[in-house]
Amino acid sequence: MLVLSRQRDETIMIGDEIEVTVVDIRGDKVRLGINAPRHVTVHRKEVWEAIKRENRAAAEVQPDDMPNVPRPQRPRGPRNDLRSTRPSPPRPEKKSDQSEAGTPKPESDKPAG
C-alpha cells in the first residue's frame, strides 16, 4: 500500500483522470473530494462490499425462488429482430428491349444489313 501525506487542499492524482483532494480535516476525520470520469464508480468500501454481496445474491436467484412473480409474456405480432430491420436484397431487373446505355439491343433473328 502506498501511504502519502497531504494537507488540506492538496491533491493526489491516480492515473491521468482521477483526483483525490483533502477537503477538510477535523480531529480524526478526513474529508476527501474525488474527481473521476463518469465511467469510474466511486464508493466507500463498506458500500462497495454491500453492493457486491447483493449482486452475488441476486445472481443466485432462480425462477422457482419467486413463485408469486408472474412470468413475462412473449410479445405477440411481428418479431422484433434483425430480420425485420435488414433491407431486402435487390431484385433482378426485368429484361427489356433496351440495353443499359439506352440503345436498342440488336435482334439476333433479323439478318444483318
MARDOKE-826087 format. One record per residue (C-alpha): x negated, y, z negated; residue in three letters. Coordinates in steps of 0.5 Angstrom, whole numbers, padded with zeros to 4 digits, always signed. Example, Ala and Ser with C-alpha at 12.3 -4.5 7.8 and 13.67 -1.06 7.14 Angstrom:
<sites>
-0025-0009-0016Ala;-0027-0002-0014Ser;
</sites>
This chain:
<sites>
+0000+0000+0000Met;-0003+0007+0002Leu;-0002+0012-0004Val;-0002+0019-0002Leu;-0002+0025-0007Ser;+0003+0031-0005Arg;+0005+0037-0008Gln;+0012+0041-0007Arg;+0013+0043+0000Asp;+0007+0038+0003Glu;+0009+0033+0009Thr;+0007+0026+0011Ile;+0007+0024+0018Met;+0009+0017+0019Ile;+0007+0016+0027Gly;+0009+0021+0031Asp;+0016+0022+0030Glu;+0017+0021+0022Ile;+0016+0027+0017Glu;+0017+0026+0009Val;+0016+0032+0006Thr;+0016+0033-0002Val;+0022+0038-0003Val;+0022+0038-0011Asp;+0019+0035-0017Ile;+0023+0035-0024Arg;+0020+0031-0029Gly;+0019+0024-0027Asp;+0024+0025-0021Lys;+0021+0027-0014Val;+0026+0029-0008Arg;+0024+0028-0001Leu;+0026+0030+0005Gly;+0026+0026+0011Ile;+0026+0028+0018Asn;+0027+0022+0023Ala;+0030+0021+0030Pro;+0037+0018+0030Arg;+0035+0011+0032His;+0031+0010+0026Val;+0035+0008+0020Thr;+0033+0011+0013Val;+0036+0008+0007His;+0034+0008-0001Arg;+0031+0001-0002Lys;+0037-0002-0006Glu;+0042+0001-0001Val;+0038-0003+0005Trp;+0038-0009+0001Glu;+0045-0009-0001Ala;+0047-0008+0007Ile;+0042-0014+0009Lys;+0046-0018+0003Arg;+0053-0016+0006Glu;+0050-0017+0013Asn;+0048-0024+0012Arg;+0054-0026+0008Ala;+0059-0023+0014Ala;+0055-0028+0019Ala;+0056-0034+0015Glu;+0064-0033+0015Val;+0068-0038+0019Gln;+0075-0037+0022Pro;+0077-0042+0017Asp;+0075-0038+0011Asp;+0080-0033+0013Met;+0087-0037+0014Pro;+0091-0030+0014Asn;+0088-0026+0019Val;+0091-0027+0026Pro;+0087-0030+0032Arg;+0086-0025+0037Pro;+0091-0026+0043Gln;+0088-0027+0050Arg;+0090-0021+0055Pro;+0095-0022+0060Arg;+0094-0020+0067Gly;+0088-0019+0072Pro;+0082-0021+0069Arg;+0077-0015+0067Asn;+0071-0018+0069Asp;+0065-0016+0074Leu;+0069-0019+0080Arg;+0074-0014+0080Ser;+0069-0008+0080Thr;+0065-0011+0085Arg;+0066-0008+0092Pro;+0069-0013+0098Ser;+0064-0016+0103Pro;+0064-0012+0109Pro;+0069-0016+0114Arg;+0066-0017+0121Pro;+0069-0012+0127Glu;+0073-0015+0132Lys;+0070-0016+0139Lys;+0073-0010+0144Ser;+0071-0009+0151Asp;+0067-0003+0149Gln;+0059-0004+0147Ser;+0056-0001+0141Glu;+0054+0005+0145Ala;+0061+0006+0147Gly;+0060+0004+0155Thr;+0064-0002+0158Pro;+0061-0009+0157Lys;+0059-0012+0164Pro;+0064-0017+0165Glu;+0061-0024+0167Ser;+0067-0026+0171Asp;+0066-0021+0176Lys;+0061-0022+0182Pro;+0055-0016+0182Ala;+0056-0011+0187Gly;
</sites>
